[in-house]
């Protein structure tokens, strides 16, 4: 593979002159320009984006840090970001942190070394991470995280309203002892969905019972564990609002193993709107996030911020949609 030194040698000029041509960073006379372009063509030379970025500080590359690529929510998000980026001349480096802070920090360092023009962070981020990115002058955007101490670019769903819609639907179907399998304690998204759950109960005059709330980690296995704990209660729930579809699928598996029927014995509704929910039996009711739209808007906002760094940093809040299927529609009590 040809290098910039090969181009300089063939053209009979210095490497620094070739670099000026490639980066359009200084005057080069017409004759020299022709020599460089001819040498590039003859050698089929492909300039390194990273090498060019070391000089121009622009590589037309975005970094995307995902918390858990196993969660099928994130591949769809990544696809949308990549689609927009490609159309606008950017490539995307995808990093999976496994919700590990040390891995996240190593990826921050890696992306900085590769001179990415901006970073999208999906999932929870700390105040220190946000401050570090700001101090380093790196354009960034957060998805599904609310940053209170400074204005930042962000895109997220109205999780409180989504949870409120889900639980209100269960109440309208005649369920009264409604449990909640929530997300991790450190997740602001999980806290917002818990808050929407509480608000729906309160509006219906149903007392909040903390024993009906079980912790999960957004994976199928934690849905199994949480549902097991709920079913061994002396007074088990007659419905469950689950903080994401993967945990809901795990919960449905346990309910079936216990010989109980969905939705007759226990109603269940998830959150996210994953396609998996539409192919299981019974089909899973859910609160659908506009996943592709979130990714599209996030990529567009970040690229606009890269091109216009002085533009005001703002947040976009998208509304979810209640998708009613078989798992939650037994009919109102008394029907």
Secondary structure as GFF3:
##gff-version 3
##sequence-region A 1 335
A	DSSP	alpha_helix	4	11	.	.	.	ID=ss1
A	DSSP	alpha_helix	15	23	.	.	.	ID=ss2
A	DSSP	alpha_helix	30	43	.	.	.	ID=ss3
A	DSSP	alpha_helix	49	56	.	.	.	ID=ss4
A	DSSP	beta_strand	61	66	.	.	.	ID=ss5
A	DSSP	alpha_helix	72	87	.	.	.	ID=ss6
A	DSSP	beta_strand	91	96	.	.	.	ID=ss7
A	DSSP	alpha_helix	101	113	.	.	.	ID=ss8
A	DSSP	beta_strand	118	122	.	.	.	ID=ss9
A	DSSP	alpha_helix	127	135	.	.	.	ID=ss10
A	DSSP	beta_strand	139	143	.	.	.	ID=ss11
A	DSSP	beta_strand	153	157	.	.	.	ID=ss12
A	DSSP	alpha_helix	159	172	.	.	.	ID=ss13
A	DSSP	beta_strand	178	182	.	.	.	ID=ss14
A	DSSP	alpha_helix	188	203	.	.	.	ID=ss15
A	DSSP	three_ten_helix	210	212	.	.	.	ID=ss16
A	DSSP	beta_strand	213	215	.	.	.	ID=ss17
A	DSSP	alpha_helix	220	231	.	.	.	ID=ss18
A	DSSP	beta_strand	239	242	.	.	.	ID=ss19
A	DSSP	alpha_helix	245	257	.	.	.	ID=ss20
A	DSSP	beta_strand	267	272	.	.	.	ID=ss21
A	DSSP	three_ten_helix	275	278	.	.	.	ID=ss22
A	DSSP	beta_strand	285	288	.	.	.	ID=ss23
A	DSSP	alpha_helix	291	307	.	.	.	ID=ss24
A	DSSP	beta_strand	315	318	.	.	.	ID=ss25
A	DSSP	beta_strand	321	323	.	.	.	ID=ss26
A	DSSP	three_ten_helix	326	328	.	.	.	ID=ss27
###
